[in-house]
């Protein structure tokens, strides 16, 4: 019973956010900037998504530094791309969990989760 109440509280604390995966942005105002997906999320969901965007950004920055230090070393390309792909997959799984029906359909049509 208490677990059901916790789930209900979590659901009632959700509000709409507008997400641009490309820009790594989570917006409260749909007019503030371009966005791709709409989600209904609570603060925990929003924080998790923000952390995933930070992780992806850090990975991108590390990849640039790595490439600049070893521009002709293809041996680590697969590893670098694999790490980024894994983070992107986690982002889209969370967006799917929190997504509106339209967002869920869009993510399904992308075939990435």
Residue, then its C-alpha position, 0 to 999 in steps of 0.5 A: x500500500x505504501x509503495x502504491x502511494x509513493x508511485x502515486x506521489x511520483x506520478x502527481x509531481x510530473x510536469x511537462x518539459x520540452x527536450x532537445x537531445x541535440x542541444x542537451x537542453x531540458x526546457x520548461x517553456x516550449x517557446x524558449x528554443x527548438x525542441x524535439x520531444x515532450x516529456x512528463x517528468x518529476x524532479x528526479x527524472x529531470x535530474x537524471x536526464x540532466x546528468x546524462x546530458x552532462x555525461x554525454x557532453x563530457x564524453x564528446x569533449x574527451x573524444x575531441x581531446x583524444x582525437x587531437x592527441x592521436x589523430x591517426x589512431x583508429x584503434x580506440x574509435x570503436x570504444x569512443x563511439x560505443x561509449x557515446x552510443x550507450x549514453x545516448x541509448x540511456x537518454x532515449x530510454x529515460x525519455x521513453x519512460x517519461x514521454x508523452x504518447x507522441x514522444x514514445x511513438x517517435x522514439x519507437x519509430x527511430x528504432x533505437x531502444 
